[in-house]
Amino acid sequence: MKNWDSLNLFHHYVLQIADNTLILGQQLCEWCGHGPILEQDIALSNIALDLLGQSRLYYQYLSESTGGKFKEDDFLMYRDARKYRNSLLVEMPNGNWGTTITRQFLFDQFHILLLQKLSESSDQRLAEIAVKSIKEVKYHQRFSAEWVIRLGDGTQESHSIMQESVDELYKYSCDFFVSTEADQYTASNGICASPIEVEQLYYTNVNSILQEATLKIPEIKKPIYSGKKGYHTEKLGYILAELQYMENMYPNCEW
Amino acid sequence: MNIDADIRKVLEAVTDPEIPVISIEELGILREIVQEKNSITVFISPTYSGCPAMDIIAFDIKKAMAEKGYQNVEVKYQLSPAWTTDDISEIGREKLKNYGIAPPEKLMQNEKGLFQNEKNPSCPRCNSENTKLISLFGSTPCKSLHQCLDCQEPFDKFKCH
């Protein structure tokens, strides 16, 4: 049995970031072989691979900073939904191409701003991971923003599908900016600025692209729950069931 | 400490499993070799965080060293300074082109806006400048997909990173 209570606020802070990239990467993998055309299928798999690679860098760091008490895989395989710290947006289902693109867009715009802050972190390792990740995320950000504009400002049908997706998903972006104890701890100890500092810039950037895509910006209704605090929708349970299935059935299996 | 020239020679011959014509030295990911009495530590930098070739490269390094009789070889990943395509040597670029992959241009000074593309790479087969971008994401994380409008051949480009 792992004693998850032994994790400190710094660990929780890293989990907030790592779990986002893991869960979104895992979900994007479902598109492999199902994309609308080959090139876009490949694009999503590429993005998934980047995100999973980034999450590994964080989990490896966590493993080291807990003195090896937790292995990299323990963080993925032996936490239930309540212990996951990802934001609600990334656990929303893939839906159609428009839903996936909208979710990706809302995440990428946050991800790049977060990484820019993180690259200035006083924690050297986090800063290094951020600098590495920014190079990759710039491509993601461009891909999803171009698709939002192309589809939003596209045909009547693509526009209405995109508007539905934005209406459904926009509110979940608020969860990025929920301030947790872990955020407060890292901000007050100068490890990294709180994500709240990029909130305004985030909505400026997101809204300007939505406008360019001729999409209406929904009103913000803050969700009651916060994934960052471990309060998730039931959807995360399904994702974890699949993610952890093999390890549960065949503990420590290797191939 | 001076690194045994033989060790360097062994390591310089290890190639990228995805692009077997280019060595890890030419690719710029071979960062440091630390030789101690009874062990050798090789530092390499990942190209992309999720690049599945990294584990194979680490394995190939150990294998190549073992074949020359070097035991106790450890391979470590070094994140900083982050690898960039500017680290690819001139010889490496030439080899990429001859292999059919357009080499990356030097790192962009100005960020391009949405829907604006870098200058199209010239076709590695017929050298035509008349090419188009098909997708920024290609067969591996490090490549984008292009097509030559003269010889019509599709080709990969090592993308700026």
Interface residues (C-beta under 8 A of the other chain):
Chain A: E39 Q40 I42 A43 N46 I47 L49 D50 L51 L52 G53 Q54 R56 L57 Q124 R125 E128 I129 V131 K132 S133 K135 E136 K138 Y139 R142 F143 A145 E146 I149
Chain B: P46 Y48 S49 G50 C51 P52 L79 S80 A82 T84 E111 L114 F115 I134 S135 L136 F137 G138 S139 P141 L145 K159 H161
